[in-house]
Amino acid sequence: MKPSIIVSDFVASIKTWLRSKGTLFWTIAFPIILILIFGAIFSGMGEVEYELYVQDLDDSEMSHTFIEILEGTGVIKIINVSSEKNITSFIEEENIKRLLVIPQGYGETIIQSFIDHNVSVNISFYFDPSEQSSSQVVRSIISDVVLSMNMNMTGGRNIVGIKDISTITEDFNFIDFFLPGMIGFTIMQTCIYGSIERNTKFRKDGILRKLLTTPITRSEWIFSKMLFMLFLSFVSTILIILVGVLVYNVSVNINLTMIVIIIATSFLFSGLGMIIGRFVKEEETADTAGGAISFPMMFLAGTFFPLDQMPEFLQEFARILPLYYVNEGLRNAMIYLNQSEAVINTIYVLIFASVFFIAGVLLTKWKED
């Protein structure tokens, strides 16, 4: 082994790297983008506020004090709900994740408990079991406040209790939340990198130029490649579902909405890959650029954890990302069976798919610039 050869080859690699402006840019930009995104997510974890809808049916001094204590924790943001609202309909229509109901007679029962030790009152905590981590945090804070109140008033006797009510009839685990997100993420990766490889590698090898001499048209070629990407998307989806069902006993509902979302997602991210491949010429640079776009989107769009665990400004940013609507649409269609929400998210996915795919087709050229 000759050190001089190793050094020469190392220096040549450095020079090649420095000559490629695209590779140089994305090699530096990618880690910077990641640290900025993850720093924004996790640096604000200690300051996250969890929204809690509260319907105060008692409207007494006691109930007002309880709400003020909750808000005073600095972790819970109280959103008041009119006492005239039907809670079941309100939760379904507004897709509420956490709601607390203070019953009528709450304050009166507490006062009466000093005379009659047998009386007690329960506040009702409605929660979405799919939002496990955030619901547990809020439930824990409410429980601590209730425990503290009971200790201060009676030295430990339970006057106020908590009644937990799931807003979904079935119990869901984290894997139920995770599985649709993995389907969306896998389709995104497959289609973006498939389109990038098709455009940059074929252009570099001169294949696109040679296609001009064949009977196949540009639209026919793009459509055939899209069918292949769609085939891979369904293969990935089927494999993920099979593993989820057989290994983790996930209950999955196969329906038309889910199929439409998968088809639209395949077109959406294939179009995005075509756009990246059009503006980034080198194959290695295009792969890095694809990663710089898809990898952060994977974390920001609620693939692995609910959005309300992130700072508020990142939650707002996530709602402009196409993968967010893919994930939410698949969860509502496949797992939670909330068809109204699934349809709304499907419409967003179809809009994104139309924009990105049409732009990708228009920008894809066979001729060299």
Residue pairs with C-beta under 8 A, 6 or more apart in sequence:
17 23
17 24
17 27
18 24
20 282
20 284
20 285
22 280
22 281
22 282
22 285
22 289
23 282
23 284
23 285
23 288
25 285
26 285
26 288
26 289
26 292
27 288
29 292
30 288
30 291
30 292
33 292
33 296
34 295
34 296
37 296
37 299
37 300
38 299
40 311
40 313
40 314
41 299
41 300
41 310
41 311
41 314
44 310
44 311
44 314
45 309
47 311
48 75
48 308
48 309
48 310
48 311
49 74
49 75
49 76
49 77
49 312
50 75
50 76
50 77
50 98
50 134
50 137
50 138
50 308
51 76
51 77
51 79
51 97
51 98
51 308
52 70
52 76
52 77
52 78
52 79
52 98
52 99
52 100
52 138
53 79
53 80
53 81
53 96
53 98
53 99
53 100
54 67
54 70
54 78
54 79
54 80
54 81
54 99
54 100
54 101
54 102
55 80
55 81
55 82
55 83
55 85
55 87
55 99
55 100
55 101
55 102
56 63
56 64
56 67
56 80
56 83
56 102
57 83
57 101
57 102
57 103
57 104
57 106
58 102
58 103
58 104
58 105
58 106
58 107
58 108
59 83
60 106
60 107
60 108
61 107
62 106
62 107
62 110
62 111
63 102
63 106
63 107
66 102
66 106
66 145
66 149
67 78
67 102
69 145
69 149
70 76
70 78
70 141
70 142
70 145
71 77
71 78
73 141
73 145
75 137
75 141
76 138
76 141
81 87
81 90
81 99
87 99
87 101
87 126
90 96
90 99
91 99
91 126
91 167
95 338
95 341
96 126
96 128
96 167
97 127
97 128
97 131
97 134
97 135
97 167
97 308
98 125
98 126
98 127
98 128
98 131
98 134
98 135
98 138
99 125
99 126
99 127
99 167
100 123
100 124
100 125
100 126
100 142
101 123
101 124
101 126
102 123
103 121
103 122
103 123
103 124
105 121
106 121
106 123
106 160
109 119
109 120
109 121
109 159
110 121
110 153
110 159
110 160
112 119
113 119
113 120
113 153
113 154
113 157
113 159
114 153
117 157
119 159
120 158
120 159
120 160
120 161
121 159
121 160
121 161
122 160
122 161
122 162
122 163
123 142
123 146
123 160
123 161
123 162
123 163
124 162
124 163
124 165
125 139
125 142
125 162
125 163
125 164
125 165
126 165
126 166
126 167
127 135
127 138
127 139
127 164
127 165
127 166
127 167
128 135
128 166
128 167
128 168
129 135
129 166
129 167
129 168
129 171
129 172
130 168
130 172
130 176
130 177
130 331
130 335
130 336
131 306
131 308
132 173
132 174
132 177
133 305
133 306
133 309
134 306
134 308
134 309
139 162
139 164
142 162
143 162
146 160
146 161
146 162
149 159
149 160
150 156
150 157
150 158
150 159
150 160
153 159
168 336
170 251
172 335
172 336
173 248
175 244
175 248
175 250
176 250
176 251
176 335
177 306
177 331
177 335
178 304
179 240
179 241
179 244
179 248
179 250
179 252
179 334
179 335
180 327
180 330
180 331
180 334
180 335
181 302
181 303
181 304
181 327
181 330
181 331
182 240
182 303
183 236
183 237
183 240
183 241
183 262
183 330
184 265
184 301
184 303
184 323
184 326
184 327
184 330
185 298
185 303
185 323
186 236
186 237
186 240
187 233
187 236
187 237
187 262
187 265
187 266
187 269
187 326
188 265
188 269
188 294
188 297
188 298
188 323
188 326
189 294
190 229
190 232
190 233
190 236
190 269
191 229
191 232
191 233
191 265
191 266
191 268
191 269
191 270
191 272
191 273
192 269
192 270
192 272
192 273
192 276
192 290
192 293
192 294
193 273
193 287
193 290
194 225
194 228
194 229
194 232
194 270
194 273
195 225
195 229
195 269
195 270
195 271
195 272
195 273
195 274
195 276
195 277
195 360
196 273
196 276
196 277
196 280
196 283
196 286
196 287
196 290
197 283
198 225
198 273
198 277
199 208
199 273
199 274
199 277
199 278
199 286
199 364
200 277
200 280
200 281
200 282
200 283
200 286
201 207
201 283
202 208
203 277
203 281
203 368
204 282
204 283
208 365
208 366
208 367
209 366
209 367
209 368
211 221
211 366
212 366
212 367
218 364
218 366
219 361
222 361
222 364
225 270
226 266
226 267
226 270
229 266
229 270
230 263
230 266
230 267
233 262
233 263
233 265
233 266
234 262
237 262
241 250
241 252
244 250
244 252
245 251
245 252
250 335
251 335
252 334
252 335
253 333
253 334
253 335
253 337
254 334
255 333
255 334
257 329
257 333
257 339
257 342
257 343
257 346
258 330
258 333
258 334
258 342
260 346
260 350
261 326
261 329
261 330
261 333
261 342
261 345
261 346
261 349
262 330
264 346
264 349
264 350
264 352
264 353
265 326
265 349
265 353
267 353
267 356
267 357
268 322
268 326
268 349
268 352
268 353
268 356
268 357
269 322
269 356
270 357
270 360
271 353
271 355
271 356
271 357
271 358
271 359
271 360
271 361
272 293
272 322
272 356
272 360
273 290
273 360
274 357
274 360
274 361
274 363
274 364
275 356
275 359
275 360
275 363
276 286
276 289
276 290
276 293
277 286
277 364
278 360
278 363
278 364
278 365
279 363
280 286
280 289
297 321
297 323
298 304
298 323
300 310
300 314
300 317
300 318
300 321
300 324
301 318
301 321
301 322
301 323
301 324
301 326
301 327
302 318
302 324
302 327
302 328
303 323
303 327
307 314
307 315
307 318
307 324
308 315
310 318
318 324
322 348
322 349
322 352
322 356
325 345
325 348
325 349
325 352
326 345
326 349
328 341
328 345
329 341
329 342
329 345
329 346
329 348
329 349
332 338
332 339
332 341
332 342
332 345
333 339
333 342
333 346
